[in-house]
Amino acid sequence: MTGNELRQMLVNKWGYSYDVQFRRTQGKIFLQIMWKYVEQASFPLSESEYQEHLNTIANYLNALGGTSQVENFIVQTKERPRLGKAISIPIELGDRASEWII
């Protein structure tokens, strides 16, 4: 998965280029789809910074082996990011967990 593919998935599902972040909680890793999006005037990143950020996120997803998990979750979910409420996608690391979580 590339940053462009990730962005296209977000736009196809929800109509906006939402911000995405990784979050580690209780020994688990989640990809969070935040409520802010590029098309908002108050979005803190420029277009090029956002694309670079998505490329970085996509690279981590590829390394973690979580791309298909994210794709399946986005296709199947009925949730929608809204103010103050991110969508959390659990990334199942399997045997790689010890490599990524200290």
LOSEVEX-246627 format. One line per field, with one value per atom (N, C-alpha, C, O): residue number from 1; residue in one letter; atom name; x, y, z. Coordinates in steps of 0.1 Angstrom, whole numbers, always signed. Example, Ala and Ser with C-alpha at 12.3 -4.5 7.8 and 13.67 -1.06 7.14 Angstrom:
REM LOSEVEX-246627
num: [1|1|1|1|2|2|2|2]
residuo: [A|A|A|A|S|S|S|S]
atomo: [N|CA|C|O|N|CA|C|O]
px: [+132|+123|+132|+142|+128|+137|+129|+134]
py: [-57|-45|-33|-33|-22|-11|+0|+11]
pz: [+78|+78|+78|+85|+71|+71|+79|+80]
This chain:
REM LOSEVEX-246627
num: [1|1|1|1|2|2|2|2|3|3|3|3|4|4|4|4|5|5|5|5|6|6|6|6|7|7|7|7|8|8|8|8|9|9|9|9|10|10|10|10|11|11|11|11|12|12|12|12|13|13|13|13|14|14|14|14|15|15|15|15|16|16|16|16|17|17|17|17|18|18|18|18|19|19|19|19|20|20|20|20|21|21|21|21|22|22|22|22|23|23|23|23|24|24|24|24|25|25|25|25|26|26|26|26|27|27|27|27|28|28|28|28|29|29|29|29|30|30|30|30|31|31|31|31|32|32|32|32|33|33|33|33|34|34|34|34|35|35|35|35|36|36|36|36|37|37|37|37|38|38|38|38|39|39|39|39|40|40|40|40|41|41|41|41|42|42|42|42|43|43|43|43|44|44|44|44|45|45|45|45|46|46|46|46|47|47|47|47|48|48|48|48|49|49|49|49|50|50|50|50|51|51|51|51|52|52|52|52|53|53|53|53|54|54|54|54|55|55|55|55|56|56|56|56|57|57|57|57|58|58|58|58|59|59|59|59|60|60|60|60|61|61|61|61|62|62|62|62|63|63|63|63|64|64|64|64|65|65|65|65|66|66|66|66|67|67|67|67|68|68|68|68|69|69|69|69|70|70|70|70|71|71|71|71|72|72|72|72|73|73|73|73|74|74|74|74|75|75|75|75|76|76|76|76|77|77|77|77|78|78|78|78|79|79|79|79|80|80|80|80|81|81|81|81|82|82|82|82|83|83|83|83|84|84|84|84|85|85|85|85|86|86|86|86|87|87|87|87|88|88|88|88|89|89|89|89|90|90|90|90|91|91|91|91|92|92|92|92|93|93|93|93|94|94|94|94|95|95|95|95|96|96|96|96|97|97|97|97|98|98|98|98|99|99|99|99|100|100|100|100|101|101|101|101|102|102|102|102]
residuo: [M|M|M|M|T|T|T|T|G|G|G|G|N|N|N|N|E|E|E|E|L|L|L|L|R|R|R|R|Q|Q|Q|Q|M|M|M|M|L|L|L|L|V|V|V|V|N|N|N|N|K|K|K|K|W|W|W|W|G|G|G|G|Y|Y|Y|Y|S|S|S|S|Y|Y|Y|Y|D|D|D|D|V|V|V|V|Q|Q|Q|Q|F|F|F|F|R|R|R|R|R|R|R|R|T|T|T|T|Q|Q|Q|Q|G|G|G|G|K|K|K|K|I|I|I|I|F|F|F|F|L|L|L|L|Q|Q|Q|Q|I|I|I|I|M|M|M|M|W|W|W|W|K|K|K|K|Y|Y|Y|Y|V|V|V|V|E|E|E|E|Q|Q|Q|Q|A|A|A|A|S|S|S|S|F|F|F|F|P|P|P|P|L|L|L|L|S|S|S|S|E|E|E|E|S|S|S|S|E|E|E|E|Y|Y|Y|Y|Q|Q|Q|Q|E|E|E|E|H|H|H|H|L|L|L|L|N|N|N|N|T|T|T|T|I|I|I|I|A|A|A|A|N|N|N|N|Y|Y|Y|Y|L|L|L|L|N|N|N|N|A|A|A|A|L|L|L|L|G|G|G|G|G|G|G|G|T|T|T|T|S|S|S|S|Q|Q|Q|Q|V|V|V|V|E|E|E|E|N|N|N|N|F|F|F|F|I|I|I|I|V|V|V|V|Q|Q|Q|Q|T|T|T|T|K|K|K|K|E|E|E|E|R|R|R|R|P|P|P|P|R|R|R|R|L|L|L|L|G|G|G|G|K|K|K|K|A|A|A|A|I|I|I|I|S|S|S|S|I|I|I|I|P|P|P|P|I|I|I|I|E|E|E|E|L|L|L|L|G|G|G|G|D|D|D|D|R|R|R|R|A|A|A|A|S|S|S|S|E|E|E|E|W|W|W|W|I|I|I|I|I|I|I|I]
atomo: [N|CA|C|O|N|CA|C|O|N|CA|C|O|N|CA|C|O|N|CA|C|O|N|CA|C|O|N|CA|C|O|N|CA|C|O|N|CA|C|O|N|CA|C|O|N|CA|C|O|N|CA|C|O|N|CA|C|O|N|CA|C|O|N|CA|C|O|N|CA|C|O|N|CA|C|O|N|CA|C|O|N|CA|C|O|N|CA|C|O|N|CA|C|O|N|CA|C|O|N|CA|C|O|N|CA|C|O|N|CA|C|O|N|CA|C|O|N|CA|C|O|N|CA|C|O|N|CA|C|O|N|CA|C|O|N|CA|C|O|N|CA|C|O|N|CA|C|O|N|CA|C|O|N|CA|C|O|N|CA|C|O|N|CA|C|O|N|CA|C|O|N|CA|C|O|N|CA|C|O|N|CA|C|O|N|CA|C|O|N|CA|C|O|N|CA|C|O|N|CA|C|O|N|CA|C|O|N|CA|C|O|N|CA|C|O|N|CA|C|O|N|CA|C|O|N|CA|C|O|N|CA|C|O|N|CA|C|O|N|CA|C|O|N|CA|C|O|N|CA|C|O|N|CA|C|O|N|CA|C|O|N|CA|C|O|N|CA|C|O|N|CA|C|O|N|CA|C|O|N|CA|C|O|N|CA|C|O|N|CA|C|O|N|CA|C|O|N|CA|C|O|N|CA|C|O|N|CA|C|O|N|CA|C|O|N|CA|C|O|N|CA|C|O|N|CA|C|O|N|CA|C|O|N|CA|C|O|N|CA|C|O|N|CA|C|O|N|CA|C|O|N|CA|C|O|N|CA|C|O|N|CA|C|O|N|CA|C|O|N|CA|C|O|N|CA|C|O|N|CA|C|O|N|CA|C|O|N|CA|C|O|N|CA|C|O|N|CA|C|O|N|CA|C|O|N|CA|C|O|N|CA|C|O|N|CA|C|O|N|CA|C|O|N|CA|C|O|N|CA|C|O|N|CA|C|O|N|CA|C|O|N|CA|C|O|N|CA|C|O|N|CA|C|O|N|CA|C|O]
px: [+8|+0|+9|+19|+5|+12|+3|-8|+9|+2|-10|-21|-8|-19|-30|-42|-27|-37|-45|-57|-38|-45|-54|-66|-50|-58|-70|-81|-68|-80|-90|-102|-85|-95|-103|-115|-97|-104|-114|-125|-110|-119|-130|-142|-128|-138|-149|-161|-144|-153|-161|-173|-154|-160|-160|-166|-154|-155|-145|-145|-136|-126|-113|-112|-102|-88|-85|-79|-90|-88|-74|-66|-70|-57|-57|-68|-46|-45|-32|-22|-33|-22|-22|-32|-10|-8|-9|-5|-15|-16|-13|-18|-5|-2|-9|-6|-17|-24|-25|-28|-21|-22|-15|-20|-3|+4|-1|+3|-11|-17|-14|-13|-14|-12|-25|-31|-29|-41|-38|-29|-44|-44|-57|-68|-55|-67|-70|-61|-82|-87|-93|-104|-86|-90|-102|-105|-107|-119|-114|-123|-102|-97|-94|-89|-95|-92|-86|-88|-79|-72|-80|-76|-92|-101|-106|-113|-103|-107|-97|-85|-102|-93|-83|-72|-88|-80|-70|-63|-69|-61|-46|-42|-38|-25|-14|-3|-16|-6|-9|-20|+2|+0|-3|-2|-7|-9|+3|+1|+15|+27|+31|+35|+29|+32|+22|+26|+10|+0|+3|+3|+7|+10|+23|+23|+33|+45|+41|+46|+32|+27|+20|+23|+12|+5|+15|+13|+25|+35|+42|+45|+45|+51|+42|+47|+30|+20|+19|+19|+18|+17|+29|+28|+41|+53|+53|+57|+48|+47|+37|+39|+26|+15|+21|+18|+28|+35|+44|+44|+53|+62|+56|+60|+44|+37|+29|+24|+27|+18|+3|-5|+0|-14|-22|-33|-17|-24|-38|-48|-38|-51|-61|-73|-56|-65|-71|-83|-64|-69|-79|-89|-75|-84|-97|-108|-97|-109|-118|-130|-111|-119|-126|-137|-118|-124|-136|-146|-135|-146|-158|-169|-156|-167|-173|-185|-166|-171|-183|-183|-192|-203|-200|-207|-189|-185|-180|-177|-181|-176|-169|-174|-157|-150|-159|-165|-160|-167|-160|-151|-164|-157|-155|-164|-142|-139|-139|-137|-142|-143|-136|-140|-124|-116|-121|-127|-118|-121|-108|-98|-108|-96|-96|-105|-86|-85|-74|-62|-77|-66|-57|-62|-44|-35|-30|-23|-33|-29|-15|-13|-5|+9|+13|+23|+6|+10|+24|+27|+33|+46|+55|+66|+52|+60|+59|+66|+50|+47|+59|+61|+68|+80|+90|+98|+89|+98|+94|+102|+81|+76|+72|+72|+69|+65|+75|+79|+79|+89|+82|+89]
py: [-12|+0|+12|+13|+22|+35|+46|+43|+57|+68|+72|+76|+72|+76|+66|+70|+53|+43|+44|+43|+47|+49|+61|+61|+72|+84|+81|+85|+74|+71|+62|+64|+53|+45|+54|+52|+63|+72|+81|+82|+86|+95|+86|+91|+74|+66|+62|+62|+60|+56|+67|+67|+78|+89|+103|+112|+104|+116|+127|+138|+124|+134|+127|+115|+135|+130|+132|+141|+122|+123|+121|+114|+127|+124|+110|+106|+104|+91|+91|+98|+84|+84|+70|+62|+66|+53|+57|+67|+47|+49|+35|+25|+36|+23|+24|+34|+14|+14|+0|-9|-2|-15|-26|-37|-23|-33|-36|-45|-28|-30|-18|-7|-20|-9|-7|-16|+6|+9|+20|+28|+19|+30|+38|+32|+50|+59|+68|+75|+68|+77|+89|+88|+100|+112|+119|+116|+129|+137|+149|+155|+152|+164|+159|+147|+167|+163|+175|+186|+171|+181|+192|+204|+189|+199|+210|+219|+208|+218|+230|+227|+242|+254|+253|+258|+247|+247|+235|+233|+227|+215|+220|+228|+214|+219|+216|+222|+207|+203|+208|+210|+211|+215|+202|+191|+203|+192|+182|+170|+188|+180|+174|+162|+181|+175|+163|+153|+165|+154|+142|+131|+144|+133|+125|+113|+133|+127|+119|+108|+125|+118|+105|+94|+105|+93|+82|+70|+87|+77|+70|+58|+78|+72|+62|+51|+66|+57|+44|+33|+45|+34|+25|+13|+31|+23|+15|+3|+21|+14|+3|-8|+5|-5|-17|-28|-14|-25|-33|-45|-26|-33|-41|-52|-36|-43|-54|-63|-55|-65|-62|-72|-49|-46|-40|-36|-40|-34|-40|-33|-53|-60|-58|-57|-58|-56|-42|-41|-32|-18|-17|-12|-23|-23|-29|-24|-41|-49|-41|-40|-35|-27|-15|-13|-8|+4|+0|+7|-11|-15|-19|-16|-26|-32|-23|-25|-13|-5|+4|+9|+6|+16|+28|+38|+28|+40|+51|+49|+63|+75|+84|+86|+89|+99|+111|+116|+115|+128|+135|+130|+148|+156|+150|+146|+148|+143|+127|+122|+121|+106|+101|+102|+95|+88|+74|+68|+68|+54|+47|+50|+37|+29|+16|+8|+13|+0|-8|-4|-19|-27|-33|-39|-33|-39|-52|-51|-63|-76|-79|-82|-79|-81|-95|-98|-104|-118|-120|-114|-127|-130|-118|-119|-108|-96|-87|-77|-90|-81|-77|-66|-87|-85|-76|-70|-75|-66|-52|-43|-49|-35|-29|-17|-38|-32|-35|-47|-25|-27|-26|-27]
pz: [+0|+0|+0|+7|-8|-8|-1|+3|+1|+7|-1|+4|-15|-24|-23|-24|-22|-21|-8|-8|+3|+16|+15|+20|+9|+8|-1|+3|-12|-21|-13|-15|-5|+3|+12|+14|+19|+28|+21|+25|+9|+1|-4|-4|-9|-15|-4|-7|+8|+19|+25|+26|+28|+36|+28|+33|+17|+9|+13|+7|+23|+27|+29|+31|+29|+31|+46|+50|+54|+69|+73|+66|+84|+91|+97|+101|+97|+103|+112|+109|+123|+133|+139|+139|+143|+150|+165|+170|+173|+187|+193|+189|+204|+211|+225|+232|+228|+240|+246|+238|+258|+265|+257|+256|+251|+244|+230|+223|+225|+212|+204|+209|+190|+181|+173|+168|+172|+165|+154|+157|+143|+133|+135|+134|+139|+141|+129|+125|+125|+115|+122|+129|+122|+130|+123|+112|+130|+125|+117|+110|+117|+109|+95|+93|+85|+71|+64|+67|+53|+45|+40|+39|+36|+30|+39|+35|+52|+62|+62|+60|+63|+63|+75|+75|+86|+99|+99|+109|+89|+89|+90|+82|+99|+102|+92|+93|+83|+74|+60|+56|+52|+38|+30|+36|+18|+9|+8|+10|+6|+5|+18|+19|+29|+43|+46|+51|+42|+44|+36|+41|+23|+15|+20|+20|+25|+31|+43|+46|+52|+64|+60|+66|+50|+45|+40|+42|+33|+28|+40|+40|+50|+62|+69|+73|+71|+77|+69|+74|+55|+47|+48|+48|+49|+50|+63|+63|+74|+87|+86|+91|+79|+78|+70|+73|+59|+52|+60|+60|+68|+77|+88|+91|+93|+103|+98|+106|+85|+79|+81|+82|+82|+86|+74|+77|+62|+51|+49|+47|+48|+45|+56|+54|+69|+80|+79|+82|+76|+74|+63|+64|+51|+40|+43|+40|+49|+52|+62|+61|+72|+82|+76|+79|+68|+62|+53|+53|+45|+36|+44|+41|+56|+63|+73|+77|+78|+89|+85|+74|+95|+93|+101|+100|+108|+116|+107|+95|+112|+105|+115|+126|+111|+120|+122|+113|+134|+137|+148|+155|+150|+159|+173|+180|+177|+190|+190|+201|+179|+179|+167|+155|+169|+159|+157|+166|+146|+144|+146|+140|+155|+159|+152|+154|+144|+137|+144|+143|+150|+157|+146|+137|+149|+140|+147|+157|+142|+148|+143|+131|+152|+148|+148|+141|+155|+155|+161|+171|+154|+158|+158|+165|+151|+150|+162|+164|+171|+183|+191|+195|+193|+201|+194|+201|+181|+174|+175|+174|+177|+176|+189|+190|+199|+212|+223|+225|+229|+240|+253|+264]
